[in-house]
Amino acid sequence: MTKLIKRVLPPLERLEKVVRPRLQFLTGRAGGAVVGVACTLLAVVLVLPIPFANLVPALALGAFSIGLTRKDGLFVLAGYGLIAVAVGVIILGVHGFSLGWSHLRHLL
């Protein structure tokens, strides 16, 4: 446990220097509700068995959690940006799977 704390503490201390209350309309009541809907959709994506598509939604959830707990709208915006990246990764994955499947069907 001591090794883990020594390894995790420096990045957390750097993060604490960056995080501060800003863009609070994104972390207020209405902004929090929108983030809640986005987190619910991300949770559904995390449960799906899509290979290599879990990292970006998990990072988005982390950005949302930091943003909401510290009232930092910039982290909430980062979470929305990561959702856009996650959607792109999922679309590329589904497209790649469909291409691979069609080529496999032609071979058989």
Secondary structure, 3 states (H helix, E strand, C coil): CHHHHHHHHHHHHHHHHHCCCECHHHCCHHHHHHHHHHHHHHHHHHHCCCCCCCHHHHHHHHHHHHHHHCCEHHHHHHHHHHHHHHHHHHHHHHHHHHHHHHHHHHHC
